[in-house]
Amino acid sequence: MLFIEYPKCSTCQKAKKWLEDRGIEFTDRHIIEENPTAEELRAWLEKSGMDIKRFFNTSGMKYRELGLKDKLPSMSIDDMIELLSGDGMLVKRPVLVGEGFVLTGFREKEWENILPEK
């Protein structure tokens, strides 16, 4: 599994601890040092079946600075992927990518349903 995080993010810290407490193995990746690529984002979008807007960090400063709340509705998916792949701070985190699933953000119940305890 691939766990993409911003280490200073408290939600990412909680999610990481949750995974570790359950003995779930993962590869850790810093979202700023190694931002998701456009190809990865396309693959995750398809695998997840989620709306692309779920990949945006809507509570982030960068999202607000760029006025994306008003701009996203008229943007193409390609333009949105370009934005996300250009700046890790725009991506909802953590992102957990596993066999057959992609999760954005940390909602414990959702994670429990997909990753039952061993």
TORNULUM-521270 format. One record per residue: residue in three letters; chain; x, y, z of N, C-alpha, C in turn. Coordinates in steps of 0.05 Angstrom, whole numbers, plus 5000, padded with zeros to 4 digits. Layout:
N
[site ALA,A,[X,Y,Z],[X,Y,Z],[X,Y,Z]]
...
END
This chain:
118
[site MET,A,[5017,4976,5000],[5000,5000,5000],[5018,5025,5000]]
[site LEU,A,[5008,5045,4988],[5022,5071,4987],[5007,5091,5004]]
[site PHE,A,[5021,5103,5023],[5009,5123,5041],[5023,5150,5035]]
[site ILE,A,[5007,5169,5024],[5018,5195,5017],[5009,5215,5037]]
[site GLU,A,[5028,5229,5049],[5022,5246,5071],[5039,5272,5070]]
[site TYR,A,[5029,5291,5086],[5045,5315,5092],[5050,5311,5122]]
[site PRO,A,[5075,5305,5130],[5082,5298,5157],[5073,5317,5179]]
[site LYS,A,[5070,5343,5173],[5061,5362,5193],[5031,5362,5197]]
[site CYS,A,[5016,5349,5180],[4987,5348,5180],[4978,5329,5203]]
[site SER,A,[4962,5340,5221],[4952,5324,5244],[4935,5301,5235]]
[site THR,A,[4919,5304,5214],[4902,5283,5203],[4919,5260,5192]]
[site CYS,A,[4941,5268,5178],[4959,5248,5167],[4973,5232,5190]]
[site GLN,A,[4980,5247,5211],[4993,5234,5234],[4974,5213,5247]]
[site LYS,A,[4948,5221,5250],[4928,5203,5261],[4925,5178,5244]]
[site ALA,A,[4923,5182,5217],[4919,5160,5199],[4943,5141,5199]]
[site LYS,A,[4967,5153,5200],[4992,5136,5201],[4992,5119,5226]]
[site LYS,A,[4986,5131,5249],[4985,5117,5274],[4964,5095,5273]]
[site TRP,A,[4941,5100,5261],[4919,5081,5258],[4929,5057,5242]]
[site LEU,A,[4943,5062,5220],[4954,5040,5204],[4975,5024,5220]]
[site GLU,A,[4993,5038,5233],[5014,5025,5249],[5003,5008,5271]]
[site ASP,A,[4983,5019,5285],[4970,5005,5308],[4957,4979,5299]]
[site ARG,A,[4949,4977,5274],[4937,4953,5263],[4956,4935,5248]]
[site GLY,A,[4981,4943,5248],[5002,4926,5236],[4999,4925,5205]]
[site ILE,A,[4988,4946,5194],[4984,4947,5165],[5010,4959,5152]]
[site GLU,A,[5021,4944,5134],[5046,4952,5121],[5040,4972,5099]]
[site PHE,A,[5057,4992,5096],[5053,5012,5075],[5080,5025,5069]]
[site THR,A,[5081,5037,5045],[5104,5053,5037],[5095,5082,5041]]
[site ASP,A,[5112,5097,5055],[5106,5125,5062],[5118,5144,5041]]
[site ARG,A,[5103,5164,5033],[5113,5183,5014],[5104,5212,5022]]
[site HIS,A,[5123,5230,5021],[5119,5258,5028],[5107,5272,5004]]
[site ILE,A,[5083,5284,5008],[5068,5295,4985],[5081,5320,4972]]
[site ILE,A,[5098,5334,4988],[5111,5357,4977],[5137,5349,4962]]
[site GLU,A,[5152,5330,4974],[5177,5321,4962],[5172,5305,4937]]
[site GLU,A,[5150,5290,4936],[5143,5273,4913],[5113,5275,4908]]
[site ASN,A,[5106,5297,4895],[5078,5302,4889],[5066,5281,4870]]
[site PRO,A,[5041,5274,4874],[5029,5255,4855],[5030,5266,4826]]
[site THR,A,[5036,5248,4808],[5038,5256,4780],[5010,5256,4767]]
[site ALA,A,[5008,5268,4744],[4983,5268,4730],[4974,5240,4723]]
[site GLU,A,[4993,5223,4716],[4987,5195,4709],[4977,5180,4734]]
[site GLU,A,[4990,5184,4757],[4980,5171,4781],[4952,5181,4788]]
[site LEU,A,[4948,5207,4786],[4921,5218,4793],[4900,5207,4775]]
[site ARG,A,[4905,5204,4750],[4886,5192,4731],[4879,5164,4739]]
[site ALA,A,[4900,5148,4745],[4896,5120,4753],[4880,5118,4779]]
[site TRP,A,[4887,5135,4798],[4873,5135,4824],[4844,5143,4821]]
[site LEU,A,[4839,5163,4804],[4812,5172,4800],[4795,5150,4788]]
[site GLU,A,[4806,5136,4769],[4792,5114,4756],[4787,5091,4776]]
[site LYS,A,[4808,5084,4791],[4807,5062,4810],[4787,5068,4833]]
[site SER,A,[4786,5093,4841],[4770,5100,4865],[4740,5103,4858]]
[site GLY,A,[4735,5111,4833],[4707,5116,4825],[4696,5141,4838]]
[site MET,A,[4713,5157,4851],[4705,5182,4864],[4704,5205,4844]]
[site ASP,A,[4689,5225,4852],[4689,5251,4837],[4717,5263,4842]]
[site ILE,A,[4728,5275,4822],[4755,5287,4824],[4756,5308,4846]]
[site LYS,A,[4734,5321,4852],[4734,5342,4873],[4741,5330,4900]]
[site ARG,A,[4738,5304,4904],[4745,5292,4930],[4776,5290,4933]]
[site PHE,A,[4790,5296,4911],[4820,5295,4912],[4831,5323,4920]]
[site PHE,A,[4814,5343,4922],[4823,5370,4929],[4821,5375,4958]]
[site ASN,A,[4842,5388,4969],[4843,5396,4997],[4828,5422,4999]]
[site THR,A,[4802,5420,5002],[4785,5444,5002],[4788,5461,5027]]
[site SER,A,[4801,5451,5048],[4805,5468,5071],[4833,5480,5072]]
[site GLY,A,[4848,5475,5051],[4875,5486,5050],[4877,5516,5042]]
[site MET,A,[4898,5529,5050],[4902,5557,5044],[4905,5561,5014]]
[site LYS,A,[4920,5543,5001],[4925,5545,4972],[4899,5544,4956]]
[site TYR,A,[4881,5526,4965],[4855,5523,4952],[4839,5549,4953]]
[site ARG,A,[4840,5562,4976],[4825,5587,4980],[4839,5610,4965]]
[site GLU,A,[4866,5611,4966],[4881,5632,4952],[4875,5632,4922]]
[site LEU,A,[4873,5608,4911],[4868,5606,4882],[4839,5609,4875]]
[site GLY,A,[4822,5611,4895],[4793,5614,4890],[4781,5590,4875]]
[site LEU,A,[4790,5567,4882],[4782,5543,4867],[4753,5535,4872]]
[site LYS,A,[4741,5543,4894],[4713,5537,4898],[4696,5547,4875]]
[site ASP,A,[4703,5571,4865],[4688,5582,4843],[4698,5573,4815]]
[site LYS,A,[4723,5566,4814],[4735,5558,4788],[4731,5529,4780]]
[site LEU,A,[4731,5511,4800],[4729,5482,4793],[4705,5474,4776]]
[site PRO,A,[4681,5485,4782],[4658,5476,4767],[4660,5480,4736]]
[site SER,A,[4676,5499,4728],[4678,5504,4699],[4704,5493,4687]]
[site MET,A,[4720,5479,4704],[4745,5468,4694],[4742,5439,4683]]
[site SER,A,[4758,5432,4664],[4758,5405,4654],[4773,5387,4674]]
[site ILE,A,[4768,5361,4672],[4783,5342,4689],[4813,5343,4684]]
[site ASP,A,[4820,5347,4658],[4849,5349,4652],[4861,5374,4666]]
[site ASP,A,[4847,5396,4666],[4857,5420,4680],[4859,5415,4710]]
[site MET,A,[4840,5401,4721],[4840,5396,4750],[4864,5377,4757]]
[site ILE,A,[4868,5357,4741],[4891,5339,4745],[4917,5354,4743]]
[site GLU,A,[4919,5372,4724],[4943,5388,4720],[4948,5405,4745]]
[site LEU,A,[4927,5417,4756],[4929,5432,4781],[4939,5415,4804]]
[site LEU,A,[4926,5392,4808],[4933,5374,4830],[4962,5364,4827]]
[site SER,A,[4970,5357,4803],[4997,5346,4799],[5018,5368,4801]]
[site GLY,A,[5010,5393,4800],[5029,5415,4802],[5035,5424,4830]]
[site ASP,A,[5018,5417,4849],[5022,5426,4877],[5009,5407,4897]]
[site GLY,A,[5027,5393,4912],[5018,5373,4931],[5000,5385,4953]]
[site MET,A,[5002,5411,4958],[4986,5423,4979],[4956,5425,4970]]
[site LEU,A,[4951,5422,4945],[4923,5422,4935],[4909,5395,4938]]
[site VAL,A,[4925,5374,4943],[4915,5347,4944],[4904,5341,4972]]
[site LYS,A,[4880,5330,4974],[4869,5321,4999],[4887,5299,5010]]
[site ARG,A,[4893,5301,5035],[4912,5282,5047],[4901,5272,5074]]
[site PRO,A,[4911,5249,5082],[4928,5231,5067],[4914,5217,5044]]
[site VAL,A,[4930,5205,5027],[4919,5189,5005],[4930,5161,5010]]
[site LEU,A,[4912,5141,5010],[4920,5114,5014],[4912,5098,4990]]
[site VAL,A,[4932,5086,4977],[4927,5071,4952],[4934,5042,4957]]
[site GLY,A,[4914,5025,4953],[4919,4996,4957],[4908,4980,4934]]
[site GLU,A,[4908,4955,4937],[4898,4936,4916],[4868,4940,4914]]
[site GLY,A,[4860,4953,4892],[4832,4956,4887],[4818,4980,4900]]
[site PHE,A,[4833,4997,4914],[4820,5020,4927],[4838,5044,4929]]
[site VAL,A,[4826,5068,4932],[4840,5093,4937],[4823,5108,4957]]
[site LEU,A,[4836,5117,4979],[4822,5133,4999],[4835,5160,5001]]
[site THR,A,[4818,5181,5003],[4829,5208,5007],[4819,5218,5034]]
[site GLY,A,[4836,5232,5049],[4828,5241,5075],[4827,5217,5094]]
[site PHE,A,[4823,5222,5120],[4822,5200,5139],[4795,5201,5154]]
[site ARG,A,[4778,5183,5145],[4752,5178,5159],[4754,5150,5170]]
[site GLU,A,[4757,5148,5196],[4763,5122,5208],[4744,5100,5200]]
[site LYS,A,[4718,5105,5201],[4698,5085,5194],[4702,5075,5165]]
[site GLU,A,[4707,5093,5147],[4712,5086,5119],[4736,5068,5117]]
[site TRP,A,[4757,5075,5131],[4782,5059,5130],[4778,5032,5142]]
[site GLU,A,[4762,5030,5165],[4757,5005,5178],[4742,4986,5159]]
[site ASN,A,[4723,4997,5143],[4708,4980,5125],[4726,4968,5103]]
[site ILE,A,[4746,4983,5095],[4763,4973,5073],[4787,4958,5084]]
[site LEU,A,[4797,4966,5108],[4821,4953,5119],[4814,4941,5147]]
[site PRO,A,[4800,4919,5147],[4794,4907,5174],[4819,4899,5189]]
[site GLU,A,[4816,4898,5215],[4839,4891,5232],[4848,4863,5226]]
[site LYS,A,[4874,4858,5230],[4885,4831,5224],[4880,4814,5248]]
END
